[in-house]
Structure formats: structure tokens, C-alpha cells
Amino acid sequence: MNSPAPGRARISVIGAGPGGLTCARVLQRHGIAVTVHEREAGPDARNQGGTLDLHADNGQLALREAGLLDAFFQLARPEGQEMRQLSPDGTVLARTVPEPDDLFKPEIDRGQLRDLLLDSLQPGTVQWGQALKTVGGPDSGPRRLHFADGTSAEADLVIGADGAFSRVRPAVSPAVPEYTGITFLEARFSDVENRHPGIAELVGQGGAAAADGERGLFAQRDSGNHIRVHLIRRAPADWITASGLSTENPDHTDGIRARLLADYAHWSPRMRQMVADNDGRYTDRPLFALPVPHTWEPSSTVTLLGDAAHLMPPLGVGVNLAMLDAAELALALAHAATVEDALRAYEKTMLPRSVETATLLEGAAEGLLTADIPDFAATDTGGTPRP
């Protein structure tokens, strides 16, 4: 089968995260039809997580191509760029405060970013409740998408934007994510100025990190007077279930809390507030990464973006790279004669960039536990955990 022109191709994006939605938005701005298949039942099926910093040299470039940069700045929180390094006793060791006009990497809640992108798409673009099981069909196309509900669809191009455990990736690569040995446990705090003033004071308007070489935490303010804290530890990926506990069972929260308090016992009571005074359950987030380098043989009908292509430790680059990938792929499709030509142009830029970044960050999850004081301004890939 000859590769079709992008304007006549049936294009399916798998995954309605920031990368997938950015790709769909830029394609539609260039008059190219696209369908997004998302496993969640609807846009409000779950909490989308904490806050993101979108950088001027990648994530914001993507939003400019999407025609949404001004709308982003109306929602973003430049003050969220403040960063603090704390000691285990709560002493502020280092602090950086953004200038009033600093817009290099302002914060936005994940849910707000998703809504911004969703609202920009043509009605019916996202097909909810379609969890992909497999991608079938020959590499020359057409591809057959098989969904968990028993339905299927045909596509001339399948774009895997479905994250760490992508169901599209096996169509081009045998690679699977590997556990880094570092786990995050998320704790949430609401109405912090009134209910958790001590934590609000410690964290400030942006993020605050602390570590002692064996364990650490990263706290970050969301909009709406919320703070999320990620407790960072070396542990087996299944340490909670191996202890007979579950984050899904509210009756087990006290048992998990007791384990954590024992682990952070030598930290000050002020800092242990962020370990144990959370509202509701903890959320388990073990860190995985793809092998480095991760590349694949060229396909004429399948490609990947974001974590599906280059899952890395969460150090502030994941969503930014996903959105940059998405915009560049959509622009390649808008300007190429065929889908295959577009994929080669996109991957020629994306794969070397992702390999270089992944090489830089390989093993960097261990750095989240270091007690060294980071230079927050040295690089926009260092010092800022992003689960």
C-alpha cells in the first residue's frame, strides 16, 4: 500500500494526555482530520494529578503552534517557579524567587492544561472509554486497532501517546519500562492556609525539596490552595502490597503512615507534617524508565511520542518533551507529501533529542535523594521532580 497524503489519511492518536491532545489540536489547525482514542470513561473520570511547569523552549513552543499560548498565560502561575531546598529539620538551605516578569517556566495544574486542550478540539474528536489492547495489521497499512470493549477501528497512521506502558509501542519496539529502584508516594493537602499553615509556610508559592541521602520529599503548591507532597524512597516497587497494605483501601492508610513515620523518624516534627498529616489516602507512584537509548526501526504507519517513546525519570522534562514531540509531528504531517515522509522527518529530530536527554537523565532518579544543594538555575532538567 502506498503511503497516503496526510490530509486523506485516517489518523488515530492513542491517549488524551497533553501530548496526544496537542498533536490533535495542531493537526486540526492545519485542516487534518484526527481521532483521539482514550481509555478513561470521560474527561472527569479521575484527578489529573498535580502541577506542571511548561518551558519557553519546548512546552510553550507547542502551545504557540496550538494557538493556545495566550490562554495558557491566563491560567499559569509564574509565582509557582519559586523553589526551596530544605534540610530534614526544616531549615531553608537555598531559595530562588522568580522575577515578576519571569515567564520561562510558569506552573499550571495538569487538569487545567488538559481542559484547555480539550476545549480547543472539534466536538467528537476524543472517543472516550476506548482502551487499546493491540495494534494489528501490516506495517504497510491499514492498521487495525483492537479495543478492550470488543470494538475495533482502522487507521492509516497510529500515534502512540499512551504513556509509560504504551499499548502502541509493541508495534514498533520490544522495549518495556524498567523499575528505577526509586518510589514516590503522593500525599495531598487541601485548604492549606487554614488547615495546614505550617506546611504552607514551609513550601511557599512553588516547590520545596528535602533529602538526607536515603529518603527525600518534594512538595509543590497547586492552584486552589492545595499542596501535593511526594515522599521519595528506595524500596521495592511492590513494598506496599508486600506489607499486606493497599493505597486503594482507606482502612490501610494508618498502616502506611506508620511505616513512613518510622522511615522518617529522625526528621523534625515540622517536616514530618508533610509525611503524615495528609488529607485522605496516599497514591503509589513507583518510577519507571525505558532503556537508554530507545529507538526503533522506521514504520510507515506507527510512531510514538512522549513517555511512550522516551520514558525518563521525572525531572521536569516529560510533559514538555511530549508536547514538543506532538507539535513537531503534527507540523511534519501538515507539510509532508505522505504520512511516511512525515514520520521520517519527525523521527529524524525527535529520536536524537530524546536519546540525548534520556542519556543525561539515566540514573538521575537516585539524585532525588541527595542532600546536596542544587543550583536551581543551572539547567531546566535538574533539581525539579515531576511525577
FIZA-881465 format. One line per field, with one value per residue (C-alpha): residue in three letters; y negated, x negated, z. Coordinates in pm, whole numbers, plus 50000, padded with zeros to 5 digits. Example, Ala and Ser with C-alpha at 12.3 -4.5 7.8 and 13.67 -1.06 7.14 Angstrom:
2
res	c(ALA;SER)
Y	c(50450;50106)
X	c(48770;48633)
Z	c(50780;50714)
END
This chain:
387
res	c(MET;ASN;SER;PRO;ALA;PRO;GLY;ARG;ALA;ARG;ILE;SER;VAL;ILE;GLY;ALA;GLY;PRO;GLY;GLY;LEU;THR;CYS;ALA;ARG;VAL;LEU;GLN;ARG;HIS;GLY;ILE;ALA;VAL;THR;VAL;HIS;GLU;ARG;GLU;ALA;GLY;PRO;ASP;ALA;ARG;ASN;GLN;GLY;GLY;THR;LEU;ASP;LEU;HIS;ALA;ASP;ASN;GLY;GLN;LEU;ALA;LEU;ARG;GLU;ALA;GLY;LEU;LEU;ASP;ALA;PHE;PHE;GLN;LEU;ALA;ARG;PRO;GLU;GLY;GLN;GLU;MET;ARG;GLN;LEU;SER;PRO;ASP;GLY;THR;VAL;LEU;ALA;ARG;THR;VAL;PRO;GLU;PRO;ASP;ASP;LEU;PHE;LYS;PRO;GLU;ILE;ASP;ARG;GLY;GLN;LEU;ARG;ASP;LEU;LEU;LEU;ASP;SER;LEU;GLN;PRO;GLY;THR;VAL;GLN;TRP;GLY;GLN;ALA;LEU;LYS;THR;VAL;GLY;GLY;PRO;ASP;SER;GLY;PRO;ARG;ARG;LEU;HIS;PHE;ALA;ASP;GLY;THR;SER;ALA;GLU;ALA;ASP;LEU;VAL;ILE;GLY;ALA;ASP;GLY;ALA;PHE;SER;ARG;VAL;ARG;PRO;ALA;VAL;SER;PRO;ALA;VAL;PRO;GLU;TYR;THR;GLY;ILE;THR;PHE;LEU;GLU;ALA;ARG;PHE;SER;ASP;VAL;GLU;ASN;ARG;HIS;PRO;GLY;ILE;ALA;GLU;LEU;VAL;GLY;GLN;GLY;GLY;ALA;ALA;ALA;ALA;ASP;GLY;GLU;ARG;GLY;LEU;PHE;ALA;GLN;ARG;ASP;SER;GLY;ASN;HIS;ILE;ARG;VAL;HIS;LEU;ILE;ARG;ARG;ALA;PRO;ALA;ASP;TRP;ILE;THR;ALA;SER;GLY;LEU;SER;THR;GLU;ASN;PRO;ASP;HIS;THR;ASP;GLY;ILE;ARG;ALA;ARG;LEU;LEU;ALA;ASP;TYR;ALA;HIS;TRP;SER;PRO;ARG;MET;ARG;GLN;MET;VAL;ALA;ASP;ASN;ASP;GLY;ARG;TYR;THR;ASP;ARG;PRO;LEU;PHE;ALA;LEU;PRO;VAL;PRO;HIS;THR;TRP;GLU;PRO;SER;SER;THR;VAL;THR;LEU;LEU;GLY;ASP;ALA;ALA;HIS;LEU;MET;PRO;PRO;LEU;GLY;VAL;GLY;VAL;ASN;LEU;ALA;MET;LEU;ASP;ALA;ALA;GLU;LEU;ALA;LEU;ALA;LEU;ALA;HIS;ALA;ALA;THR;VAL;GLU;ASP;ALA;LEU;ARG;ALA;TYR;GLU;LYS;THR;MET;LEU;PRO;ARG;SER;VAL;GLU;THR;ALA;THR;LEU;LEU;GLU;GLY;ALA;ALA;GLU;GLY;LEU;LEU;THR;ALA;ASP;ILE;PRO;ASP;PHE;ALA;ALA;THR;ASP;THR;GLY;GLY;THR;PRO;ARG;PRO)
Y	c(50000;49656;49410;49171;48795;48681;48488;48809;49043;49189;49075;49222;49081;49317;49128;48799;48666;48337;48490;48659;48360;48117;48331;48339;47964;47873;48120;47967;47616;47733;47888;48251;48486;48689;48912;48948;49276;49255;49539;49318;49307;48929;48607;48617;48985;48916;48644;48549;48501;48207;47911;47878;47622;47553;47426;47145;47360;47664;47684;47320;47358;47637;47423;47144;47385;47488;47123;47150;46968;46656;46870;47065;46749;46651;46974;47011;46923;46755;46737;47117;47103;47034;47322;47406;47662;47761;47964;48256;48022;47763;47506;47327;47405;47241;47044;46897;46649;46560;46203;46053;46078;46424;46648;46906;47199;47096;47360;47486;47763;48076;48066;47705;47783;48082;47880;47604;47855;48049;47736;47635;47952;48007;48181;48559;48564;48769;49111;49191;49537;49692;49875;50008;50371;50426;50277;50524;50519;50497;50222;50103;50047;50022;50082;50239;50106;50357;50213;50375;50333;50561;50284;50208;49933;49899;49638;49535;49384;49476;49229;49377;49103;49351;49313;49535;49868;49791;50047;49894;49931;50311;50241;50085;50176;50466;50231;50226;49983;50091;50000;49744;49859;49528;49490;49188;49189;48892;48719;48443;48144;47921;47570;47546;47185;47270;47642;47686;47345;47496;47686;47383;47180;47444;47487;47125;47042;47304;47617;47734;48030;48205;48518;48690;48929;49219;49061;48733;48542;48288;48065;47844;47597;47647;47392;47376;47370;47731;47885;48226;48392;48677;48892;49033;49355;49655;49953;50249;50145;50365;50264;50166;50486;50693;50539;50654;50299;50113;49745;49817;49923;49624;49859;49920;49553;49557;49864;49699;49382;49574;49728;49386;49222;49491;49430;49052;49079;48867;48576;48289;48293;47987;48177;48493;48298;48345;48719;48788;48506;48565;48548;48888;49177;49191;49259;49505;49389;49613;49465;49650;49560;49701;49845;49592;49546;49629;49619;49833;49932;49695;49779;49629;49644;49616;49371;49270;48951;48854;49126;49393;49301;49192;49254;49088;49000;48717;48418;48154;48266;48530;48326;48056;48306;48481;48158;48059;48405;48365;48024;48128;48445;48256;47993;48264;48417;48078;48013;48359;48520;48855;48992;49192;48882;48701;48980;48984;48606;48615;48907;48759;48479;48645;48962;48796;48536;48796;49019;48723;48620;48974;49031;48715;48829;49201;49298;48947;49078;49150;48780;48710;48849;48645;48395;48167;47818;47791;47496;47438;47207;47435;47641;47685;48062;48067;48038;48039;48372;48412;48727)
X	c(50000;49862;49836;50132;50121;50177;50488;50650;50516;50716;50509;50563;50394;50395;50410;50573;50289;50113;49909;50196;50426;50157;50097;50469;50507;50217;50339;50686;50543;50389;50709;50611;50872;50779;50944;50817;50892;50881;50927;51082;51461;51474;51285;51377;51304;51011;50800;50534;50259;50053;49888;49657;49401;49417;49086;49042;48813;49041;49384;49466;49347;49601;49879;49788;49832;50164;50274;50319;50022;50214;50485;50215;50066;50411;50416;50048;49887;49546;49504;49500;49143;49020;48802;48672;48425;48495;48297;48461;48510;48694;48417;48426;48086;48145;48420;48487;48768;48877;48873;49222;49194;49031;49238;48974;49147;49467;49682;50024;50236;50249;50628;50633;50394;50600;50921;50755;50653;50981;51191;50985;51070;51358;51656;51628;51252;51194;51356;51383;51387;51170;50886;50650;50548;50337;50239;50278;50240;49930;49673;49771;50124;50400;50366;50641;50695;50848;51012;51094;51468;51456;51475;51210;51113;50894;50620;50355;50144;50137;49970;49885;49929;50041;49768;49527;49697;49800;50007;49888;49515;49504;49595;49251;49036;48997;48872;49054;49010;48780;48820;48559;48550;48698;49060;49281;49575;49805;49978;50234;50323;50628;50716;50357;50356;50627;50586;50209;50047;49716;49685;49794;49518;49254;49348;49409;49566;49384;49193;48976;48739;48554;48341;48090;47922;48159;48503;48647;48960;49074;49370;49548;49832;50123;50392;50695;50494;50372;50028;49904;49606;49414;49227;48920;48753;48554;48786;48913;49186;49434;49333;49688;49861;49571;49657;50018;50137;50307;50330;50677;50813;50873;50857;50489;50384;50286;50069;49887;49850;49690;49435;49349;49317;49073;48869;48863;48829;48511;48666;48808;49175;49225;49110;49297;49622;49569;49530;49829;50085;50226;50596;50715;50521;50169;50107;49835;49610;49306;49069;49004;48784;48725;48382;48135;48108;48458;48509;48696;48687;48884;49251;49474;49786;49689;49491;49462;49439;49386;49344;49442;49125;48885;48998;48743;48707;48945;48714;48922;48892;49162;49469;49258;49094;49426;49589;49289;49293;49664;49636;49340;49516;49832;49634;49443;49775;49907;49611;49524;49645;49708;49752;49430;49233;49373;49274;48916;48887;49032;48824;48505;48535;48723;48517;48173;48319;48485;48176;47957;48195;48251;47874;47835;48104;48017;47995;48091;48374;48105;48026;48368;48234;47914;47871;47663;47796;47896;47827;48187;48082;47815;48042;48410;48369;48214;48346;48721;48903;49211;49410)
Z	c(50000;49907;50196;50175;50190;50550;50450;50325;50593;50879;51177;51524;51832;52130;52458;52560;52771;52696;52413;52235;52267;52150;51843;51764;51813;51581;51318;51324;51297;50968;50841;50902;51046;51354;51614;51971;52149;52529;52778;53050;53055;53028;53097;53467;53525;53758;53913;53657;53913;54028;53864;53563;53458;53084;52949;52698;52481;52440;52606;52535;52174;52134;52280;52039;51747;51904;51919;52296;52443;52547;52707;52890;53041;53169;53373;53458;53790;53741;54119;54119;53987;54342;54462;54809;54936;55295;55546;55727;56025;55811;55767;55431;55275;54936;54771;54430;54371;54015;53893;53847;53465;53457;53227;53141;53314;53496;53659;53553;53701;53487;53490;53371;53087;52980;52982;52780;52513;52518;52478;52173;51978;51741;51906;51896;51843;52160;52175;52545;52701;52426;52597;52331;52360;52047;51714;51429;51054;50830;50863;50517;50648;50709;51084;51292;51644;51886;52197;52530;52476;52170;51911;51651;51409;51104;51068;50817;51095;51464;51702;52041;52301;52565;52823;53010;52949;52592;52404;52076;52150;52084;51722;51669;51973;52219;52493;52825;53116;53397;53765;53873;54235;54349;54451;54509;54746;54697;54988;54934;55149;55098;55218;55331;55452;55705;55776;55724;55777;55884;55559;55358;55523;55451;55084;54985;54649;54442;54532;54821;54829;55111;55131;55355;55111;55178;55161;55047;54961;54708;54793;54544;54560;54319;54244;54472;54795;54758;54813;54699;54863;54701;54951;54776;54888;54774;54803;54602;54360;54548;54901;54998;54884;55022;55360;55328;55264;54980;54892;54749;55087;55319;55617;55535;55534;55902;55846;55554;55758;56044;55806;55668;56009;56112;55798;55853;56231;56252;56057;56261;56368;56149;55840;55935;55895;55522;55574;55796;55811;55462;55379;55260;55109;54970;54600;54498;54210;54157;53900;53574;53277;52931;52847;52706;52414;52298;51921;51669;51306;51084;51032;50765;50982;51352;51561;51927;52128;52491;52752;52501;52311;52586;52945;53176;53546;53642;53635;53464;53101;53046;52951;52788;52554;52489;52378;52166;52005;51938;51775;51560;51445;51356;51165;50979;50874;50769;50540;50401;50081;50251;50601;50568;50469;50772;51011;50883;50918;51271;51396;51247;51502;51788;51835;51868;52104;52324;52331;52431;52708;52833;52844;53051;53294;53308;53674;53780;53999;54260;54261;54410;54738;54754;55033;54807;54750;54381;54153;54050;53766;53619;53394;53338;53361;53706;54056;53998;54041;53820;53899)
END
